[in-house]
């Protein structure tokens, strides 16, 4: 997956646990783990905004693109 999720980095910088972040953002720890571990297919902008608010960061602090892992785009029919 070419998108890398760096929530762990921000959690460490803020000295915050996954459980605390999930509680403050308003999502389940299981859903946060799916996002944190890069297994999510999508993230809602409202969730991204809540993460940024709680972690006092920008979306680019949480998500980055690594072009070497890029998968071909589905061009459709």
C-alpha positions in Angstrom: 0.0 0.0 0.0 1.6 3.3 -1.0 -0.1 5.2 1.8 1.7 4.9 5.2 -0.1 5.7 8.4 2.1 7.3 11.1 -0.4 7.5 14.0 2.1 5.6 16.2 4.6 8.4 15.7 2.2 11.1 16.9 1.0 8.9 19.8 4.6 8.6 21.0 5.2 12.3 20.6 2.1 13.1 22.6 2.7 10.3 25.1 -0.9 9.1 24.5 -2.2 5.5 24.5 -4.3 4.0 21.7 -7.2 3.7 24.1 -7.1 7.3 25.1 -6.9 8.5 21.5 -9.8 6.3 20.5 -11.9 7.6 23.4 -11.1 11.2 22.7 -11.7 10.9 19.0 -14.9 8.9 19.5 -14.1 5.7 17.6 -13.6 2.2 18.9 -10.1 1.0 19.7 -10.6 -1.8 17.2 -11.3 0.7 14.4 -8.4 2.9 15.4 -6.1 -0.2 15.3 -7.3 -1.0 11.7 -6.4 2.6 10.7 -3.2 2.6 12.7 -1.9 -0.6 11.2 -2.6 0.4 7.6 -5.4 -2.0 7.0 -8.1 0.6 6.4 -9.4 1.1 2.9 -10.7 4.6 3.6 -10.8 7.2 6.4 -13.6 9.7 6.8 -12.6 13.4 6.8 -14.5 13.8 10.1 -12.3 11.1 11.7 -9.1 12.6 10.2 -10.1 16.0 11.5 -10.8 14.6 15.0 -7.5 12.8 15.0 -5.7 16.1 14.0 -7.6 18.0 16.7 -6.8 15.6 19.5 -3.2 15.1 18.4 -2.7 18.8 17.5 -1.2 18.0 14.1 -1.8 18.2 10.4 -3.1 15.4 8.1 0.3 15.1 6.6 1.7 14.2 10.1 -0.5 11.1 10.1 -0.5 10.0 6.4 2.2 9.9 3.8 2.7 8.5 0.4 5.6 6.2 -0.5 5.7 6.0 -4.3 7.9 2.8 -4.4 5.0 0.8 -3.1 2.4 2.2 -5.6 -0.1 -0.2 -7.0 -1.5 0.4 -10.5 -4.8 2.3 -10.7 -7.9 0.5 -11.8 -8.7 2.1 -15.1 -12.2 0.5 -15.2 -13.9 -1.0 -18.2 
